[in-house]
């Protein structure tokens, strides 16, 4: 049975209290838990059959019910009249637990009790019998925050626990819990809630609280909560306080600083049509109107993630983005390859800025957007100028006067961009022949085992992939380059923009690039990074490897270079 598009219940009365909805709606029994069926079934059966373990480890993202489940388990174990494994919520022990005054339920925050002294004190207390119920239940939240010495001190207690003591550990980072501790616990992994589970429960909460809210608003809250029920209810509380009537999608976007879905679609269209200037103007308008730049970055990531999902056929995209964007994404799928979608995602998410500078809050958004455009252009260039068409093949470079005139300038740029202290290793022995510059590059392409455009494109993509774990920002710069040659133990990479070529004059960054080359090619190579104009690339490679330029990208790159120079000047002063 489908629910109506707008709740028919009366809107909440004026002045009604909605304080701390997430605390009011915290689960009090196993039946109240949402989306954790595997955990509920196991724990209820354990309580009903009296097969309770002495230690449990609850893991999973925040807001998915780990601590609430631990409290419910503690109540069920000490309840005097349990009902099919559930606490009755009426006996004295249950009431005391609900009110936070149960002597036999001890909650400890490991983040503020990390030392070995805290654990030793706990070991002394566990020897005392329960005061009111059958068990003493210790709930230790964020257990991974304990120190190594504290874990070691705790190990003996877990190996030989008193029969009246049960430990329940909760952690959002289980990989930090030592294996010796984890192996002595029953582990339950709590999962993020699906959009359907989140919106269904929010619908129930809103109905009980007499909050009138549309399905569009519920879906926006569900996506913003990212699978956390606690966050979803807290956001509902926030939006209910903001709205003056029935809550719609516009109210949620205004209260949470979300972008209009059509703005996200237009930004994507501007990227695909190489109109980066218009896209940056849209970003500036959003921020100027009070929008949160980080929120817009998140929504752009969600959009391109949906594009990637659609391109690869990995599943439905309805739960990933606003329904208004589905048609736009289906259209984008026809013009974007998998590699291009990945490149845009990496560019948007790979911006790393130093926190020591007082930077404009929208700078990561703008940098990510420009880098996404550069990455998209680079992928199109390497694919022969088309997002989905076949790759172009490289013809043999002609050996005319134009070649001999153009390529020596490239060699001069090699020296211009060579970092200080690095010797010129490109000189040949005096007794060897010195063919023309264009002939050298053509012969290099002919001799090298992997120097066709397709092979060099694959090689550069492998270098980009190898750079990712080392530096996401350098990866974005490297993606805009062109692998010109592999010859005599030397790899030459050209860049269209001075800023990109200058990046590699830093000895540390060049060393990272040389490490990537060694990983990909299996041996050590020297690396030359030069600036290459469109005409030089045509002359050297014998093919049009650069698309027509509208001038904006170079202007944007130059602005980034100027900003980078200013920041270096501020840092040195």
N, C-alpha and C positions, 0 to 999 in steps of 0.2 A: 504494500500500500504506500503510494507516494505521499509525502507530506506537502502541505500547501506552500505556495511561494512566500507567504507572509503569515506569521503566527496570528491566530485569531484571538488569543488571550488578551485581556485588557493590559494596557501599558502599566508599568509600576506606578503606585500612588506617589504623589509628590511628597518628597521628604523621606521616602522609605530608605532604610539603611542597606547599602550594598558593600559595606566595608569587608575586606578580606574574603571575597567569595571563594578563593581557592582553599582557604582554611575551613570555611563552612562546609565545602563540598569535598573535603578530604575523605577518602574511602574509609569506612569503619568496619566493613566485613569483606570476606572474600568475594561475595556476590557483587559488591560495589566496584571492584577493580575492573578497569576497562582495557581490553586488548591483550591481557596476559593470561590467556586460558591455560597454557601449559604449566605455568607456575601455580595458578589457583588449584587446578586439579590435583597436582602432586602434593601440595601442602595440605589440602583438605583431607586427602586420603591418609597422609601421614598422621595427622591429628586424630582422625577417626579410628585408625588401626593401631594407634599408639606405636608408630614406627618413626619417631622423631629423631633426627640426627643431632649430634652434639654441637655442630657448627655448620652454618650456612654462609654462602657468599652470593650476594645479589649484585649483579653487574648490569650496566646499561646506561644510556644517556640520562641526563637530568630530567626530572619531571615525569618519569614514566612509572613511578609507584614503588620504588625500592624501599624507602623508609616507611611508607604507609603499609606495605606488605609486612615489613618486620614488626610493626606495631600490632597489626591484626594477628599475626602469628603468636606474638606474646600474649595477647588477650585470649586467644583460643586455647593456649596451653594452660592458662590459669583460670579459665572460665569454669564455674561450678555447674553450669547447665548447658553445655555446648549442643548445638543443633546441626547434626550431619557435618561436623568439622568446623562449623562457623561459631564464633562467639555469640552468646545470647544478647549482649549489650544491655542486660537488665540486672545482672547480679552485682554484688558490691565490687568484686574484682574488675569487672568490665567497666563499671561506672568510674572507678578510681583511675583506670587506665585512660579512659576518654578525657578525664579532667586533668591528666598529667600528674597525679599524686600517688600512683602505684609504686610502692616501695620495692617491688620485685622486678620492675622494668627500669633498667638503667641505660640511658642514652649518653653516649660519649662522642664528642667531635674530635676525630683523630687529628684534624688540622691544627687544633690548639692544645693537643695532648700528645705530642710526638715523641717525647723523650723516653729513655729507658726507665727513668724514675717513675713516670706515670704508669708504665706497664707493671713495674714491680709492685706499686701500690695496688693496682688492680689484682694482681696475683694473690696478694694477701687477703683481699676482700672476697674473692670467689670461694674461699673455704667456708664462709658462713652460710647457713641454710636459709631457704626462702622464708620470708616473714609471714606472708598471707596465702600464697598459692603453692603449687607443687614445684615450680621452677623459678630460678632467678635467670632472667633473660637480659643479656648485655647486647645492646645495639650499638655498634661502632660504625659511625658514618665516615665516608672518605678514608677508609682504612689504609689506602695506598700512601697516605701522607705520613704514616709512622716511619721512624728512622730504621735503618738496618739493624742497629743494636736493639731497638724496641721489638722488632720482629723476632730476633733471636731469643730475647727474654720471654716472649710470648709462646714460643714454640713448645716448651715443656708443658705448659698448661694445656695446649691443644692436644698434645700426645696422650696425656692422662687427665682428662677433664673430670671434675667432680660430677657425680650422677645427677645432681640437682641444678646444674648450670648449663645454659644453652647460649652460644654466641651466634649473633647474626651480624655479618659484615656487609657493608654497602660500599660500592666503589664505582666511579665513572671511568677509571683507568685501571682495569684489572691486570694489564701487562706489567704494572709496577708492583704487583703483589708477588712476593717470592713463591716459587713453586713448592717449597716445603710447607708453606701455609696453605696454599690453594689445594694441595693434594689431600689435606685433612678436612676439607669442607665439601659439602654438597653445593655445587654451583648452579645458579639459575641466571640466565641471560634475559633481561627485560628488553623488549624491542620497542622501537618507535611506533607510535600509533599511526594507522593509515588515516588519510583525509576523511574517509567515510566514518571511521570510528570516532574521530575527533568531532566532526560536525554533528553526528547523531547525539553524542553526549552533551555537547554545547546546546543543542536544541532542547534537550531534556532540562538542563539547568536553567535556560532562559524561560522555559514554560513555567517551571516551579517558582522562579523569581519574578514572574509577570513582566518580563522584558520582551518587547515586540521587536523582532529582528528578522530581516529578510534572509533568504537562502544565499544570496550573493555575499552578504556580510558574514554569514557563518563560514562560507568557503574561504573568504579572505582571512578570517581569524584562524581557521584551521591551517592554511598554508603558512601563515606568519608564525604559528607555534612550532612548526617543523617537527611534529610528532610528540611534543611534550604537552600532556594534558594540563599540568599545572600552569604552564605558560598560557595555554589557550583560555583557561578560566580567568587568569589574571588579566589577559587582554580584553576579555568580555567585560570584566569589571571596569577597566579603564574606559572602554568605548561607551559603556552604559552611563558613566559619569559625564562623558563629553556630550552625548546626544540629548536633545530636548524633546524628541518624539520617537517615532518608530525608527529603529536603526537600519540604515541602508548601506550600500557599498561605499557611497561618497563619505559617509560619517566615519567608517573604518579607515579609509585612506587618509582623511584629514587628521584623525586622532593619532594614527600610527606613523604618519609621514610617508605613506606609500605613494608610488608614482601611478599616474593614470596608465592603464595597460596600452593605450594607443601611443603614449609617449615612448614606451619601450619598443613598440613596433616601428615607430618612425626612426628611432635611433638605429635599429637594425637595418631598415631600408636605406638610411643614409650611408651606413657602412658598405652595403652591397653595391650602391650606386656611386661610391667614391666621392660622396659629398660630406667630408668630415667637418668642414666649416659649419654647415647647417646643424650637424649633430652636436658640435660643441656649443652652438648657440642655444640649442634645446636644453642641454645640460645646465648652461648658465641660467636660463629662465627658470628651470626647476629649482635650482639652489637659491636663486634670488627670491622666489616665492616662499621660501622657508622649508623646502624639502631637504631631506637628509641624504647627502651624497652616498654614504655607505649603504643606505637602503636601496638607492637606485642601482648601485653596483650589484647588490644581491639579486635584484630583479632582472638585471641584464644577464647575470650568470644563469639564473633559472630559465630565461628565454633561450639562451644558446645551448643550455643543457637539453632543453626540449627539442631544439633543432637537431642536435646530435642524436638524441633518442629516435627522432623521426627518420633521420637519414639512415641510421643503422638498422631500423626496424626492431629496436630492442623492446618496444612495448608501447603502451598507451601514454599520451602526453596530457590527458585531461586533468590528472591530479598534480601536474607539475606547474601549470601556468593558468592564468585567468582564461575562462572559456572564450572571451572575446579575442584572444590571441591565436586560437587553434587554426583558424583559416589562414592567418598571416604566416604561421609557421609552416603549414603545408605548402604554401607558395614558396617560402624560402628554401624548402627542401629541394625544390627543382633546380635551384641555382647555386647550391652549396655542396661541396664534397665533404666527406668525413674529415679529411685532413684540415680543411679550412675551418670547420666547426671547432675542431680541437685547437687549432692555432688561435682562434679568437678567444676561446675559454682560457687558454694559457696566458694570453696577453692581458686579459682583464684581471685575472686573479694573480698575476705575477708581479704586480707593482710593489716594490719594497722601498720605503722611504725612511730615512733616519729620523728618530724621534727627537734628536737634539736640536733640530731646526724648528722654528715657529712657522710652519707651512700652512697655506690656505687649506681648509678642510676638503675643498673640492678638487685639490690637485691629484690625488690618486684616481679619481673618476676621470679627469681629463687625460692624464697620462695613459691610463688603461685604455681609454677610447682611441687615442691616437695610435698607440701600439697595436691595438686590434686592427686598425685600418692598415698599418704597415705590414702586419702579419698576413692580412688577407690579400693585399697587393702582392706580397712576396710569393705567396702560394700560387696566385694566379699567374705571376711571371714564370715561375718554375714549371707550371703546367701549360705553358705556351700561350698565356694571356687569356685563358678561359677557365672558368670555375669548374666546368664539367667536361670540357672537350678533351680530345686526345692530346698527348704531349707532342710538342714540336720536335723535329729531329734537327741536329746540327749539321750544316753543310761544311765542307772543307773551306777554310778561310782563304780568300784570294790573296795573292802575294804581289800586290801592286804597290805603287808609290804611297797610296793612302795608308796602307798598313805600316810601311816603314816610317811614315811621319807620325802616326797616331800612337803606336805602342811605345816608342821611346819616352813619351810623356808619362806613360804608366810606370815605366821603370824609374823615372825621376820621382814620382810620387811614392814609390817604395822607400826611397831614401828619406823623403820628406816626413813620412809617418813612422820611420824606424825609431823605437824608443832609445833614449840616451843610454850609452853603455853597451849597446848590442852591435857587434861588428857586422860589417857588410859581408855576407857569405855568398852573395850571388855572383861574384866575379868568377870567370872561367880561367883555366890555366892559359898562360901566354901562348903556348904552342898549339892551342886548339883553335878550330875554326870558329868564327863568330858570325853566324847567319843573321839575317835581318830579324827585327823583333817579332814581326808577325809570323815569320817562318819558325822562329823558336817556339812560339806558342802553338802553332799548328803541328809541328813535329812532336811537341810534348803530348798533345792530344792524341796523336797517332800512336806514340810509343807506349803511353801508360796503359795498364791493363783495364782501368775503369775510368775513362775520360770522355765518353760520350755524354751528351747533355743529360740523358736519362740517368746514366750511372753517377754523374757528378751531382745530380739532383738528389738521388738516393743517398749518396755519401754525405751531402750537406745536411739532409734530414737526420741522418744518424748522428752527426755531430751536434745538431740541435737537441736531439733526445739525450745525448750523453751530457750536455751542459745543464739540463734541467735540474738534476739533484744538486749541482754545484752552485748555480745562481740562476734564478728565474729571470732576473732583469737582463743578465748577459745573454740568456737564451733568446729573449725577445730581440735583442740587437743582432745576434748571429743569424736569426731566421731571415733577416732582411738582406743578407749578403749573397754573393754569387761565387761559387768555387770556380776560379778561372783556370788553375792548372795544378798538376801534381808532377813535379820534375826534380830529379837529382836530390831526393831527400828534402824537398821543400814544397809546402802547400801554399798557394796564393789565393787569398779570398778578397774579392772586391766589394766595396760598398758605395752606394750612390750618394750618400750624404756624408759630409765631413764629420759630423758629430759621431756617427757610427764608426767611422774609421779611426777617429781619435781615441775612442774608448779603449782600444787595444794597445795604445802606447804605454799604458800602465803595466809595469812588469808583472805584478801579481795577476792581473786579468789575462795577460798574454800567457802566463804559465798555466792558468786553468784551461785556456783554449788548446795549448799544446798537449796537456794531459788528455783532453777529449780526443784529439787527433790520434794520439798513441793508443787509446782504448779502442777506437773504431778501426784503425788501419793496422793495428798489431805491431807497429814499430814506431820509433821516434822520428818525427819530422820537424823541421823548422817551419815556422808559420809567418807569412808576410800578409799584413792587412793594409790594403790601399784603397784610395778613393777611385772609383771607376765611373766615368760619365757614360751616357747612353751611346754616344758616338764611338767612344773607345771600346765599349763592350761589343758593339757591332763589328768594328774592325778586327778585334782580337778573336772573336768567337765565330764570326761569319754568319750570325743569325741575330734577329731582333729579340733580345732577351728582356728588354725593358718596355713597358707600355707607355703610351702617351701620358704626359704628366700635366695635371691641371694647375700645378704650381703650389697648391695648398700644402701638400705633404712636406715639400722641402721647407716651406715657411714654418710649418709646425715643428719640424726637426730642428731648424735653426733656433727657434724659440726655446726648445728643450736644451739645446747646447748652451745658449746664453744663461738660462736658469742654472744649469749645472756649474757653469763657470762662476756665477755669483755665489752659489752655495760653497764652492771650494774656497772662494775669497773670504767669506764670512767665517768658515771653519778655521782658517789659518790666522785670523786676526785675534 
